[in-house]
């Protein structure tokens, strides 16, 4: 739910982030990661090369039937490689969520859009991310993903917005404040006073 704050330009959204939602968001992020895609491609190339090598060795030994079997088996496994790797990643991420390491992310969140940045308030911490530290926003399945780094993000579930008007209010405020911060940074010149990108008041 989005509500206007007492301060001018402040808009908030409140939501409950469950372990299941976090797992789905992490899987989406993993699937979009350039590093994961490259690793998957390398695994498939290596496996394919091994199958071709096994087939060639079979041919050199005069076992043409075995060579065909190696190639056929390799083709079947390669066609199933992506689903198998996705299932493996889901298992790893689910185990990570159950381990308790990410428990600070679960539970109620209150996100406030402030002139200085986006403040995420939970029962365990308050984390202010400066507008300059927000790299991009993507829409995933069931959540908006606010990236504050290559592997750092805050998911905001679609269910946090009761209707299109509340979503539009939050979106307009988000981009307006971000653009204002960018304009102020540019007008300050090439060497403005440095400030930390984010502060953690909960630790």
C-alpha positions as CSV (number, residue, x, y, z in Angstrom):
1,X,0.0,0.0,0.0
2,X,1.4,3.4,-0.9
3,X,0.7,6.5,1.2
4,X,1.9,10.1,1.1
5,X,4.2,10.9,3.9
6,X,4.2,13.9,6.2
7,X,7.3,15.3,4.4
8,X,6.9,16.9,1.0
9,X,7.6,14.4,-1.8
10,X,7.7,11.4,0.5
11,X,5.8,8.3,-0.6
12,X,5.8,5.0,1.2
13,X,4.9,1.4,0.4
14,X,4.5,-1.4,2.9
15,X,4.6,-5.1,2.2
16,X,5.4,-8.5,3.6
17,X,8.3,-10.4,2.0
18,X,8.0,-14.1,2.4
19,X,10.8,-16.7,1.9
20,X,8.9,-18.1,-1.1
21,X,8.8,-14.7,-2.8
22,X,12.5,-14.2,-2.1
23,X,13.3,-17.5,-3.6
24,X,11.4,-16.7,-6.8
25,X,13.0,-13.3,-7.1
26,X,16.5,-14.8,-6.6
27,X,15.8,-17.4,-9.3
28,X,14.7,-14.6,-11.7
29,X,17.8,-12.6,-10.9
30,X,20.0,-15.7,-11.4
31,X,18.4,-16.4,-14.8
32,X,19.1,-12.9,-15.9
33,X,22.7,-12.8,-14.6
34,X,25.4,-12.6,-17.3
35,X,27.7,-14.6,-15.1
36,X,25.2,-17.4,-14.7
37,X,24.4,-17.4,-18.5
38,X,28.2,-17.6,-19.3
39,X,28.7,-20.4,-16.8
40,X,25.8,-22.3,-18.3
41,X,27.1,-21.9,-21.8
42,X,30.6,-23.0,-20.7
43,X,29.2,-26.2,-19.0
44,X,27.2,-27.0,-22.2
45,X,30.3,-26.5,-24.4
46,X,32.5,-28.6,-22.2
47,X,29.9,-31.4,-22.0
48,X,29.3,-31.3,-25.8
49,X,33.0,-31.4,-26.5
50,X,33.4,-34.5,-24.2
51,X,30.6,-36.3,-26.0
52,X,32.1,-35.5,-29.4
53,X,35.5,-36.7,-28.2
54,X,34.0,-40.0,-26.9
55,X,32.3,-40.5,-30.2
56,X,35.5,-39.9,-32.1
57,X,37.4,-42.3,-29.9
58,X,34.7,-44.9,-30.5
59,X,35.1,-44.4,-34.3
60,X,38.8,-44.8,-34.1
61,X,38.3,-48.1,-32.3
62,X,35.9,-49.2,-35.1
63,X,32.8,-49.0,-32.9
64,X,30.5,-46.9,-35.1
65,X,27.4,-47.9,-33.1
66,X,29.0,-46.7,-29.9
67,X,29.8,-43.4,-31.5
68,X,26.2,-42.9,-32.6
69,X,25.1,-43.8,-29.1
70,X,27.5,-41.2,-27.5
71,X,26.2,-38.5,-29.9
72,X,22.6,-39.4,-29.3
73,X,23.0,-39.5,-25.5
74,X,24.9,-36.2,-25.6
75,X,22.1,-34.5,-27.6
76,X,19.4,-35.7,-25.2
77,X,21.4,-34.5,-22.1
78,X,22.1,-31.1,-23.8
79,X,18.5,-30.6,-24.5
80,X,17.7,-31.2,-20.8
81,X,20.6,-29.2,-19.5
82,X,18.8,-25.8,-19.0
83,X,15.9,-27.4,-17.0
84,X,18.4,-29.4,-15.0
85,X,20.5,-26.4,-14.1
86,X,17.5,-24.3,-13.2
87,X,16.3,-27.1,-10.9
88,X,19.7,-27.2,-9.3
89,X,19.8,-23.4,-8.8
90,X,16.3,-23.5,-7.3
91,X,17.4,-26.2,-4.8
92,X,20.5,-24.2,-3.8
93,X,18.6,-21.0,-3.3
94,X,15.8,-22.7,-1.4
95,X,18.4,-24.2,0.9
96,X,20.0,-20.8,1.3
97,X,16.7,-19.3,2.4
98,X,16.1,-22.1,4.9
99,X,19.6,-21.7,6.4
100,X,18.5,-18.4,8.0
101,X,21.3,-16.3,6.4
102,X,18.7,-14.2,4.6
103,X,16.2,-14.0,7.4
104,X,16.7,-10.2,7.7
105,X,15.0,-9.8,4.3
106,X,11.9,-11.7,5.4
107,X,8.9,-10.1,7.1
108,X,7.4,-6.6,7.0
109,X,9.0,-3.9,5.0
110,X,8.3,-0.2,4.9
111,X,10.0,1.6,1.9
112,X,10.1,5.4,2.0
113,X,11.0,7.5,-0.9
114,X,13.0,10.4,0.4
115,X,14.8,13.3,-1.3
116,X,18.1,11.8,-0.2
117,X,17.3,8.2,-1.2
118,X,15.2,5.1,-0.7
119,X,14.8,4.0,2.9
120,X,14.0,0.3,3.7
121,X,12.7,-0.2,7.2
122,X,12.3,-3.7,8.7
123,X,12.1,-5.1,12.2
124,X,15.8,-5.7,12.1
125,X,17.4,-2.7,10.3
126,X,17.0,0.6,8.5
127,X,18.9,0.8,5.2
128,X,19.1,4.1,3.2
129,X,20.2,3.7,-0.4
130,X,21.2,7.0,-2.1
131,X,19.6,7.6,-5.4
132,X,23.0,7.6,-7.1
133,X,23.5,4.0,-5.9
134,X,20.3,2.6,-7.6
135,X,21.4,1.1,-10.8
136,X,18.1,0.1,-12.4
137,X,14.6,-1.2,-11.8
138,X,13.2,-4.3,-13.6
139,X,9.8,-5.9,-13.5
140,X,9.9,-9.5,-12.7
141,X,7.2,-12.1,-12.3
142,X,5.3,-10.9,-9.3
143,X,7.7,-8.2,-8.1
144,X,9.6,-5.1,-9.0
145,X,13.3,-5.5,-8.6
146,X,15.2,-2.4,-7.5
147,X,18.9,-3.1,-8.1
148,X,21.5,-1.3,-5.9
149,X,24.4,-3.3,-7.3
150,X,25.1,-6.2,-9.7
151,X,24.0,-8.8,-7.1
152,X,22.2,-6.6,-4.6
153,X,18.5,-5.8,-5.0
154,X,15.3,-5.1,-3.1
155,X,12.1,-6.8,-4.4
156,X,8.8,-5.0,-4.0
157,X,5.9,-7.4,-4.6
158,X,3.2,-6.3,-7.0
159,X,0.7,-7.2,-4.2
160,X,2.1,-4.1,-2.3
161,X,0.0,-1.9,-4.5
162,X,-3.7,-2.1,-4.0
163,X,-4.5,-0.6,-7.4
164,X,-3.0,1.1,-10.4
165,X,-3.3,4.5,-8.9
166,X,-1.1,3.6,-5.9
167,X,1.4,2.0,-8.2
168,X,1.5,5.1,-10.4
169,X,1.9,7.3,-7.3
170,X,4.9,5.3,-6.1
171,X,6.4,5.1,-9.6
172,X,6.0,8.8,-10.3
173,X,7.6,9.8,-7.0
174,X,10.4,7.2,-7.5
175,X,11.5,8.5,-10.8
176,X,10.9,12.2,-10.0
177,X,13.2,12.0,-6.9
178,X,15.8,10.1,-8.8
179,X,15.9,12.6,-11.6
180,X,16.0,15.5,-9.2
181,X,19.0,13.9,-7.4
182,X,20.7,13.3,-10.7
183,X,20.1,16.9,-11.7
184,X,21.5,18.2,-8.4
185,X,24.6,16.0,-8.7
186,X,25.3,17.3,-12.2
187,X,24.7,21.0,-11.3
188,X,27.1,20.5,-8.3
189,X,30.0,20.0,-10.8
190,X,32.4,17.2,-11.5
191,X,33.8,17.0,-8.0
192,X,30.9,17.4,-5.5
193,X,31.6,16.5,-1.8
194,X,31.6,12.7,-1.6
195,X,29.0,10.9,0.5
196,X,28.4,7.2,1.2
197,X,26.0,5.6,-1.3
198,X,24.1,3.9,1.5
199,X,24.0,3.8,5.3
200,X,23.0,0.9,7.4
201,X,21.4,2.1,10.7
202,X,20.3,-1.3,11.7
203,X,23.8,-2.9,12.3
